[in-house]
Amino acid sequence: MSEPRLCVPVKTGPCALTLRLFRTVSGKRTAVAFTSPLKLARVLGPQQPWVLLTAPALRAMTAELDIIGIVTDPAGTMNAPYRQAS
């Protein structure tokens, strides 16, 4: 059976597309993927460009990056990282 494809947000550049990475509440970098274009648009807006990738393909693309993993269907976004009180 083939892997399900995920909608992965990207940034458009003059010559190529690049993965759009995010940060968790604690400030760690992570990749994000959505199980449908509608879920992606609800969180990131309808103008957010995206590509279809399988989870293994996304993991392979991020293997050498300093990320903690892939978050699937996050419920929302934050403007700034969470700062713990000392």
BAFI-237551 format. One record per residue (C-alpha): residue number from 1; residue in three letters; chain; x, y, z negated. Coordinates in steps of 0.001 Angstrom, whole numbers. Layout:
<atoms>
+-----+------+-------+---------+---------+---------+
:  nr : rest : kette :      px :      py :      pz :
+-----+------+-------+---------+---------+---------+
: NUM :  ala :     A :       X :       Y :       Z :
...
+-----+------+-------+---------+---------+---------+
</atoms>
This chain:
<atoms>
+-----+------+-------+---------+---------+---------+
:  nr : rest : kette :      px :      py :      pz :
+-----+------+-------+---------+---------+---------+
:   1 :  met :     A :       0 :       0 :       0 :
:   2 :  ser :     A :    1335 :    3452 :     854 :
:   3 :  glu :     A :    1986 :    6150 :   -1705 :
:   4 :  pro :     A :    -667 :    8872 :   -2094 :
:   5 :  arg :     A :     379 :   12210 :    -693 :
:   6 :  leu :     A :     550 :   15274 :   -2915 :
:   7 :  cys :     A :     155 :   18958 :   -2067 :
:   8 :  val :     A :    3447 :   20576 :   -3087 :
:   9 :  pro :     A :    3809 :   24384 :   -3232 :
:  10 :  val :     A :    6594 :   25867 :   -1129 :
:  11 :  lys :     A :    8131 :   29256 :    -430 :
:  12 :  thr :     A :    8546 :   30382 :    3144 :
:  13 :  gly :     A :   11858 :   31822 :    4248 :
:  14 :  pro :     A :   13122 :   33165 :    7549 :
:  15 :  cys :     A :   14431 :   29757 :    8651 :
:  16 :  ala :     A :   12957 :   27106 :    6365 :
:  17 :  leu :     A :   10529 :   26133 :    3638 :
:  18 :  thr :     A :   11820 :   25555 :     109 :
:  19 :  leu :     A :   10180 :   23902 :   -2879 :
:  20 :  arg :     A :    8596 :   26298 :   -5318 :
:  21 :  leu :     A :    9752 :   25299 :   -8799 :
:  22 :  phe :     A :    8077 :   26360 :  -12025 :
:  23 :  arg :     A :    8830 :   26472 :  -15750 :
:  24 :  thr :     A :    7095 :   24649 :  -18568 :
:  25 :  val :     A :    5813 :   26476 :  -21634 :
:  26 :  ser :     A :    9177 :   25791 :  -23291 :
:  27 :  gly :     A :   11070 :   27281 :  -20328 :
:  28 :  lys :     A :   12308 :   24049 :  -18698 :
:  29 :  arg :     A :   12262 :   23906 :  -14889 :
:  30 :  thr :     A :    9820 :   21481 :  -13278 :
:  31 :  ala :     A :    8341 :   20588 :   -9920 :
:  32 :  val :     A :    4571 :   20862 :   -9512 :
:  33 :  ala :     A :    2240 :   18870 :   -7263 :
:  34 :  phe :     A :   -1507 :   18774 :   -6751 :
:  35 :  thr :     A :   -3777 :   15917 :   -5728 :
:  36 :  ser :     A :   -5840 :   18150 :   -3427 :
:  37 :  pro :     A :   -5564 :   21471 :   -1602 :
:  38 :  leu :     A :   -8563 :   22743 :   -3586 :
:  39 :  lys :     A :   -6836 :   22098 :   -6927 :
:  40 :  leu :     A :   -3707 :   23873 :   -5664 :
:  41 :  ala :     A :   -5758 :   26887 :   -4495 :
:  42 :  arg :     A :   -7601 :   27114 :   -7836 :
:  43 :  val :     A :   -4319 :   27470 :   -9725 :
:  44 :  leu :     A :   -1993 :   29232 :   -7267 :
:  45 :  gly :     A :   -4465 :   30954 :   -4945 :
:  46 :  pro :     A :   -5615 :   30188 :   -1419 :
:  47 :  gln :     A :   -2639 :   31965 :     179 :
:  48 :  gln :     A :     -39 :   29659 :   -1451 :
:  49 :  pro :     A :    1752 :   27668 :    1286 :
:  50 :  trp :     A :    2167 :   23936 :     659 :
:  51 :  val :     A :    3308 :   20704 :    2268 :
:  52 :  leu :     A :    2254 :   17069 :    1881 :
:  53 :  leu :     A :    4822 :   14833 :     160 :
:  54 :  thr :     A :    4733 :   11533 :   -1673 :
:  55 :  ala :     A :    5898 :   11440 :   -5297 :
:  56 :  pro :     A :    9033 :    9398 :   -4356 :
:  57 :  ala :     A :    9912 :   11962 :   -1666 :
:  58 :  leu :     A :    9472 :   14839 :   -4119 :
:  59 :  arg :     A :   11567 :   13032 :   -6753 :
:  60 :  ala :     A :   14306 :   12444 :   -4152 :
:  61 :  met :     A :   14286 :   16123 :   -3161 :
:  62 :  thr :     A :   14624 :   17249 :   -6771 :
:  63 :  ala :     A :   17017 :   14534 :   -7996 :
:  64 :  glu :     A :   20071 :   16820 :   -8017 :
:  65 :  leu :     A :   18243 :   19811 :   -9476 :
:  66 :  asp :     A :   18082 :   20572 :  -13165 :
:  67 :  ile :     A :   14379 :   19810 :  -13629 :
:  68 :  ile :     A :   12576 :   17729 :  -16242 :
:  69 :  gly :     A :   10115 :   16064 :  -13870 :
:  70 :  ile :     A :    6948 :   16582 :  -11858 :
:  71 :  val :     A :    3768 :   18046 :  -13323 :
:  72 :  thr :     A :     684 :   16892 :  -11437 :
:  73 :  asp :     A :   -2462 :   19046 :  -11335 :
:  74 :  pro :     A :   -1492 :   21658 :  -13933 :
:  75 :  ala :     A :   -4489 :   23581 :  -15232 :
:  76 :  gly :     A :   -2966 :   27057 :  -15062 :
:  77 :  thr :     A :     107 :   29217 :  -14874 :
:  78 :  met :     A :    1939 :   31592 :  -17182 :
:  79 :  asn :     A :    3623 :   34882 :  -16382 :
:  80 :  ala :     A :    6524 :   34485 :  -18830 :
:  81 :  pro :     A :    8141 :   31596 :  -20688 :
:  82 :  tyr :     A :    6951 :   30811 :  -24192 :
:  83 :  arg :     A :    9239 :   32241 :  -26863 :
:  84 :  gln :     A :    9412 :   30432 :  -30190 :
:  85 :  ala :     A :    9516 :   32540 :  -33316 :
:  86 :  ser :     A :   12685 :   32046 :  -35353 :
+-----+------+-------+---------+---------+---------+
</atoms>
